[in-house]
Structures are given as structure tokens and as C-alpha cells.
Amino acid sequence: MGFFDRIREGLSKTKQQIVERFDEIVSQSEEPGRKGRPIDVDTIEALEELLIMADVGVAATDRIIEAVKKQTATGKSLRDAVKDEIRAIFASVPSAVPAPNGHMPHVVLIVGVNGTGKTTTVGKLAQLLKISGKKPLVVAADTFRAAAVEQLEIWANRAGVDLIRAREGADPAAVVFDGIASGKAKGRDPILVDTAGRLHTKVNLMNELEKIRRVAAREVTGAPHEVLLVLDATVGQNGLTQAREFMTIAGVNGVVLTKLDGTAKGGIAVAIACELKLPIRYVGVGESIDDLIPFDVNEYVDALFETKW
């Protein structure tokens, strides 16, 4: 099954929520005599309400509405105007795929609050990278929760990749040191580090992550090369608050959006791009180990706003 089919399935709840109303709004804007004229107030208000309902967010909605007003007046269809502006929002975000830096192994920190699907995401990402020909190594640096290590071990076994773990309560930075050393010795690349998600003890988490970053940088030039934040799509705009916290304390430079299949508010991806300027690297569209897929902007937009699948 291709990306479009997978993302289409993942967005089915969002689509069910907005498609009928969006098509109705589009039809109204295309009535005889309206083409080439400024879009009317009722249509604008209906579109604004729809975008907010899909969790596109206020900032992105305002930007889309302004673009629609200008573009439809020049003859562009409302559907195309909405899609083009959403693509423009994503285009304003730095590249989603980091450029090769020549340093090995590539170290990736996975961060996020507990309950977002962070630990399972690490296992799924290991599976995805392994299928692509890489040799990932998973490091269980969330030593605060024994259950997290046990859960990660299950997912690592499913993916068929090695796991570096330590006893409960061990220093997470020491586990990362061991993981990088093991990765170098065994030729594993990338190193995927599952970190703690105790955002409510922000000072402790900040200190812990800073120590992990120092150790990683000492062992591999430029590490950590990626810090991926796992966000739960079902929490909607609350996820933006989480993201801002982790951007401050962890240097996040990419997002994994999980549980996209479980929400009618899949527009949160647009809000992330518009307000946080963070690239979405992957999306989770199910519970199986192969249900993490690379994010594709064009297919995401088409899946949301095409009349027919």
C-alpha cells in the first residue's frame, strides 16, 4: 500500500468530519456569476469555521483565509486556493530530511511526554529504517520507568534490532554512552535514543537531556543530529504547548505525529508547520509495527481536500 493510501486511511476520520461541508462551501463559491469576484462573507465564515474545527489552528486559518480572498478574486478555485496556501505553509518550514553530515553513527533523540506513543514510535522507526537498508540500534535511556524499557524491548525484538538497556534508575547519559560505543563497535547506524517524558518535572528533564546531549556530542561530532518530538494528534492544540516546551529544553528539530488515524482533527499538522516551523518527519497511522510512514506534504493535502479518493 502506497503512502497516499496509507495517509488517506489515516485521515479518514478528519475527512469524514470536513469533506461534506468543504465540498458544499466549494460548490457555493463556484455558482454562476461568482467566478472572478471577491469571495462572499458567508463563504469565508463557513471556511474559517471548518478549518478551526479540523484543528488547523487560528494562525494558519487566518493565513489561509487571507490567501483565499486574494486568489479566488483572480479566478483560482477555492479548493485550489486552500490547497496551495497549505502547501505554502509547509514550504516555509526548513527541510524535513536532514542533510548527510558525514559523521557516524547518526544519533537521534526521541522526546515527548508519556502517553504520546513515544516508546512504540522508537520501535516502529527502527523497523522503518531497517527496511530501508539501515542498521539501527535502540537505546533505552528512559530509565525512570521500568515499564518503558520492557515495552521498548518488545518493540525492538519485533523490529529485529539490538537494544542497549541498563538497570532501572541508572544514569540515562551513561546508557547513551554505552549505546554509542556499542553502535560504533558493531557498525550500527543510526542510534535511536528513547528519552524520559517527565515534562511536569521540567528542571530535572532539562538537566537530564542536557547531559545526554553533552555525552552524545563528545562521542560523535555534531550529535545529537536529530531531536524528534513525538506528538499525539488526538490532543490537538494542546500538543503545540507540549512542543514549545520541548523546543525550549531539548532543541527539537522534527516532529513525529502519532495516532493520526484516531482523530478527526488531522489539520494539526498544518498548525505545527505554521506556528512552530517544525518539519513533520513521520506520521503514525495505526498500531502495527509498519504503521509509521514518512510524511509527504502533497499527498497529505490531496488526501484532505480531494473530493474523490
Secondary structure as a PSIPRED ss2 file (coil, helix, strand):
# PSIPRED VFORMAT (PSIPRED V4.0)

   1 M C   1.000  0.000  0.000
   2 G C   1.000  0.000  0.000
   3 F H   0.000  1.000  0.000
   4 F H   0.000  1.000  0.000
   5 D H   0.000  1.000  0.000
   6 R H   0.000  1.000  0.000
   7 I H   0.000  1.000  0.000
   8 R H   0.000  1.000  0.000
   9 E H   0.000  1.000  0.000
  10 G H   0.000  1.000  0.000
  11 L C   1.000  0.000  0.000
  12 S H   0.000  1.000  0.000
  13 K H   0.000  1.000  0.000
  14 T H   0.000  1.000  0.000
  15 K H   0.000  1.000  0.000
  16 Q H   0.000  1.000  0.000
  17 Q H   0.000  1.000  0.000
  18 I H   0.000  1.000  0.000
  19 V H   0.000  1.000  0.000
  20 E H   0.000  1.000  0.000
  21 R H   0.000  1.000  0.000
  22 F H   0.000  1.000  0.000
  23 D H   0.000  1.000  0.000
  24 E H   0.000  1.000  0.000
  25 I H   0.000  1.000  0.000
  26 V H   0.000  1.000  0.000
  27 S H   0.000  1.000  0.000
  28 Q H   0.000  1.000  0.000
  29 S H   0.000  1.000  0.000
  30 E C   1.000  0.000  0.000
  31 E C   1.000  0.000  0.000
  32 P C   1.000  0.000  0.000
  33 G C   1.000  0.000  0.000
  34 R C   1.000  0.000  0.000
  35 K C   1.000  0.000  0.000
  36 G C   1.000  0.000  0.000
  37 R C   1.000  0.000  0.000
  38 P C   1.000  0.000  0.000
  39 I C   1.000  0.000  0.000
  40 D C   1.000  0.000  0.000
  41 V H   0.000  1.000  0.000
  42 D H   0.000  1.000  0.000
  43 T H   0.000  1.000  0.000
  44 I H   0.000  1.000  0.000
  45 E H   0.000  1.000  0.000
  46 A H   0.000  1.000  0.000
  47 L H   0.000  1.000  0.000
  48 E H   0.000  1.000  0.000
  49 E H   0.000  1.000  0.000
  50 L H   0.000  1.000  0.000
  51 L H   0.000  1.000  0.000
  52 I H   0.000  1.000  0.000
  53 M H   0.000  1.000  0.000
  54 A C   1.000  0.000  0.000
  55 D C   1.000  0.000  0.000
  56 V C   1.000  0.000  0.000
  57 G C   1.000  0.000  0.000
  58 V H   0.000  1.000  0.000
  59 A H   0.000  1.000  0.000
  60 A H   0.000  1.000  0.000
  61 T H   0.000  1.000  0.000
  62 D H   0.000  1.000  0.000
  63 R H   0.000  1.000  0.000
  64 I H   0.000  1.000  0.000
  65 I H   0.000  1.000  0.000
  66 E H   0.000  1.000  0.000
  67 A H   0.000  1.000  0.000
  68 V H   0.000  1.000  0.000
  69 K H   0.000  1.000  0.000
  70 K H   0.000  1.000  0.000
  71 Q H   0.000  1.000  0.000
  72 T H   0.000  1.000  0.000
  73 A H   0.000  1.000  0.000
  74 T C   1.000  0.000  0.000
  75 G C   1.000  0.000  0.000
  76 K C   1.000  0.000  0.000
  77 S C   1.000  0.000  0.000
  78 L H   0.000  1.000  0.000
  79 R H   0.000  1.000  0.000
  80 D H   0.000  1.000  0.000
  81 A H   0.000  1.000  0.000
  82 V H   0.000  1.000  0.000
  83 K H   0.000  1.000  0.000
  84 D H   0.000  1.000  0.000
  85 E H   0.000  1.000  0.000
  86 I H   0.000  1.000  0.000
  87 R H   0.000  1.000  0.000
  88 A H   0.000  1.000  0.000
  89 I H   0.000  1.000  0.000
  90 F H   0.000  1.000  0.000
  91 A H   0.000  1.000  0.000
  92 S C   1.000  0.000  0.000
  93 V C   1.000  0.000  0.000
  94 P C   1.000  0.000  0.000
  95 S C   1.000  0.000  0.000
  96 A C   1.000  0.000  0.000
  97 V C   1.000  0.000  0.000
  98 P C   1.000  0.000  0.000
  99 A C   1.000  0.000  0.000
 100 P C   1.000  0.000  0.000
 101 N C   1.000  0.000  0.000
 102 G C   1.000  0.000  0.000
 103 H C   1.000  0.000  0.000
 104 M C   1.000  0.000  0.000
 105 P C   1.000  0.000  0.000
 106 H C   1.000  0.000  0.000
 107 V E   0.000  0.000  1.000
 108 V E   0.000  0.000  1.000
 109 L E   0.000  0.000  1.000
 110 I E   0.000  0.000  1.000
 111 V E   0.000  0.000  1.000
 112 G C   1.000  0.000  0.000
 113 V C   1.000  0.000  0.000
 114 N C   1.000  0.000  0.000
 115 G C   1.000  0.000  0.000
 116 T C   1.000  0.000  0.000
 117 G C   1.000  0.000  0.000
 118 K H   0.000  1.000  0.000
 119 T H   0.000  1.000  0.000
 120 T H   0.000  1.000  0.000
 121 T H   0.000  1.000  0.000
 122 V H   0.000  1.000  0.000
 123 G H   0.000  1.000  0.000
 124 K H   0.000  1.000  0.000
 125 L H   0.000  1.000  0.000
 126 A H   0.000  1.000  0.000
 127 Q H   0.000  1.000  0.000
 128 L H   0.000  1.000  0.000
 129 L H   0.000  1.000  0.000
 130 K H   0.000  1.000  0.000
 131 I H   0.000  1.000  0.000
 132 S C   1.000  0.000  0.000
 133 G C   1.000  0.000  0.000
 134 K C   1.000  0.000  0.000
 135 K E   0.000  0.000  1.000
 136 P C   1.000  0.000  0.000
 137 L E   0.000  0.000  1.000
 138 V E   0.000  0.000  1.000
 139 V E   0.000  0.000  1.000
 140 A E   0.000  0.000  1.000
 141 A C   1.000  0.000  0.000
 142 D C   1.000  0.000  0.000
 143 T C   1.000  0.000  0.000
 144 F C   1.000  0.000  0.000
 145 R C   1.000  0.000  0.000
 146 A H   0.000  1.000  0.000
 147 A H   0.000  1.000  0.000
 148 A H   0.000  1.000  0.000
 149 V H   0.000  1.000  0.000
 150 E H   0.000  1.000  0.000
 151 Q H   0.000  1.000  0.000
 152 L H   0.000  1.000  0.000
 153 E H   0.000  1.000  0.000
 154 I H   0.000  1.000  0.000
 155 W H   0.000  1.000  0.000
 156 A H   0.000  1.000  0.000
 157 N H   0.000  1.000  0.000
 158 R H   0.000  1.000  0.000
 159 A H   0.000  1.000  0.000
 160 G C   1.000  0.000  0.000
 161 V C   1.000  0.000  0.000
 162 D E   0.000  0.000  1.000
 163 L E   0.000  0.000  1.000
 164 I E   0.000  0.000  1.000
 165 R C   1.000  0.000  0.000
 166 A C   1.000  0.000  0.000
 167 R C   1.000  0.000  0.000
 168 E C   1.000  0.000  0.000
 169 G C   1.000  0.000  0.000
 170 A C   1.000  0.000  0.000
 171 D C   1.000  0.000  0.000
 172 P H   0.000  1.000  0.000
 173 A H   0.000  1.000  0.000
 174 A H   0.000  1.000  0.000
 175 V H   0.000  1.000  0.000
 176 V H   0.000  1.000  0.000
 177 F H   0.000  1.000  0.000
 178 D H   0.000  1.000  0.000
 179 G H   0.000  1.000  0.000
 180 I H   0.000  1.000  0.000
 181 A H   0.000  1.000  0.000
 182 S H   0.000  1.000  0.000
 183 G H   0.000  1.000  0.000
 184 K H   0.000  1.000  0.000
 185 A H   0.000  1.000  0.000
 186 K H   0.000  1.000  0.000
 187 G C   1.000  0.000  0.000
 188 R C   1.000  0.000  0.000
 189 D E   0.000  0.000  1.000
 190 P C   1.000  0.000  0.000
 191 I E   0.000  0.000  1.000
 192 L E   0.000  0.000  1.000
 193 V E   0.000  0.000  1.000
 194 D E   0.000  0.000  1.000
 195 T C   1.000  0.000  0.000
 196 A C   1.000  0.000  0.000
 197 G C   1.000  0.000  0.000
 198 R C   1.000  0.000  0.000
 199 L H   0.000  1.000  0.000
 200 H H   0.000  1.000  0.000
 201 T H   0.000  1.000  0.000
 202 K H   0.000  1.000  0.000
 203 V H   0.000  1.000  0.000
 204 N H   0.000  1.000  0.000
 205 L H   0.000  1.000  0.000
 206 M H   0.000  1.000  0.000
 207 N H   0.000  1.000  0.000
 208 E H   0.000  1.000  0.000
 209 L H   0.000  1.000  0.000
 210 E H   0.000  1.000  0.000
 211 K H   0.000  1.000  0.000
 212 I H   0.000  1.000  0.000
 213 R H   0.000  1.000  0.000
 214 R H   0.000  1.000  0.000
 215 V H   0.000  1.000  0.000
 216 A H   0.000  1.000  0.000
 217 A H   0.000  1.000  0.000
 218 R H   0.000  1.000  0.000
 219 E H   0.000  1.000  0.000
 220 V C   1.000  0.000  0.000
 221 T C   1.000  0.000  0.000
 222 G C   1.000  0.000  0.000
 223 A C   1.000  0.000  0.000
 224 P C   1.000  0.000  0.000
 225 H C   1.000  0.000  0.000
 226 E E   0.000  0.000  1.000
 227 V E   0.000  0.000  1.000
 228 L E   0.000  0.000  1.000
 229 L E   0.000  0.000  1.000
 230 V E   0.000  0.000  1.000
 231 L E   0.000  0.000  1.000
 232 D E   0.000  0.000  1.000
 233 A H   0.000  1.000  0.000
 234 T H   0.000  1.000  0.000
 235 V H   0.000  1.000  0.000
 236 G C   1.000  0.000  0.000
 237 Q C   1.000  0.000  0.000
 238 N H   0.000  1.000  0.000
 239 G H   0.000  1.000  0.000
 240 L H   0.000  1.000  0.000
 241 T H   0.000  1.000  0.000
 242 Q H   0.000  1.000  0.000
 243 A H   0.000  1.000  0.000
 244 R H   0.000  1.000  0.000
 245 E H   0.000  1.000  0.000
 246 F H   0.000  1.000  0.000
 247 M H   0.000  1.000  0.000
 248 T H   0.000  1.000  0.000
 249 I H   0.000  1.000  0.000
 250 A H   0.000  1.000  0.000
 251 G C   1.000  0.000  0.000
 252 V C   1.000  0.000  0.000
 253 N C   1.000  0.000  0.000
 254 G E   0.000  0.000  1.000
 255 V E   0.000  0.000  1.000
 256 V E   0.000  0.000  1.000
 257 L E   0.000  0.000  1.000
 258 T E   0.000  0.000  1.000
 259 K C   1.000  0.000  0.000
 260 L H   0.000  1.000  0.000
 261 D H   0.000  1.000  0.000
 262 G H   0.000  1.000  0.000
 263 T C   1.000  0.000  0.000
 264 A C   1.000  0.000  0.000
 265 K C   1.000  0.000  0.000
 266 G C   1.000  0.000  0.000
 267 G C   1.000  0.000  0.000
 268 I H   0.000  1.000  0.000
 269 A H   0.000  1.000  0.000
 270 V H   0.000  1.000  0.000
 271 A H   0.000  1.000  0.000
 272 I H   0.000  1.000  0.000
 273 A H   0.000  1.000  0.000
 274 C H   0.000  1.000  0.000
 275 E H   0.000  1.000  0.000
 276 L H   0.000  1.000  0.000
 277 K C   1.000  0.000  0.000
 278 L C   1.000  0.000  0.000
 279 P C   1.000  0.000  0.000
 280 I E   0.000  0.000  1.000
 281 R E   0.000  0.000  1.000
 282 Y E   0.000  0.000  1.000
 283 V E   0.000  0.000  1.000
 284 G E   0.000  0.000  1.000
 285 V C   1.000  0.000  0.000
 286 G C   1.000  0.000  0.000
 287 E C   1.000  0.000  0.000
 288 S C   1.000  0.000  0.000
 289 I C   1.000  0.000  0.000
 290 D C   1.000  0.000  0.000
 291 D C   1.000  0.000  0.000
 292 L E   0.000  0.000  1.000
 293 I E   0.000  0.000  1.000
 294 P E   0.000  0.000  1.000
 295 F C   1.000  0.000  0.000
 296 D C   1.000  0.000  0.000
 297 V H   0.000  1.000  0.000
 298 N H   0.000  1.000  0.000
 299 E H   0.000  1.000  0.000
 300 Y H   0.000  1.000  0.000
 301 V H   0.000  1.000  0.000
 302 D H   0.000  1.000  0.000
 303 A H   0.000  1.000  0.000
 304 L H   0.000  1.000  0.000
 305 F H   0.000  1.000  0.000
 306 E C   1.000  0.000  0.000
 307 T C   1.000  0.000  0.000
 308 K C   1.000  0.000  0.000
 309 W C   1.000  0.000  0.000
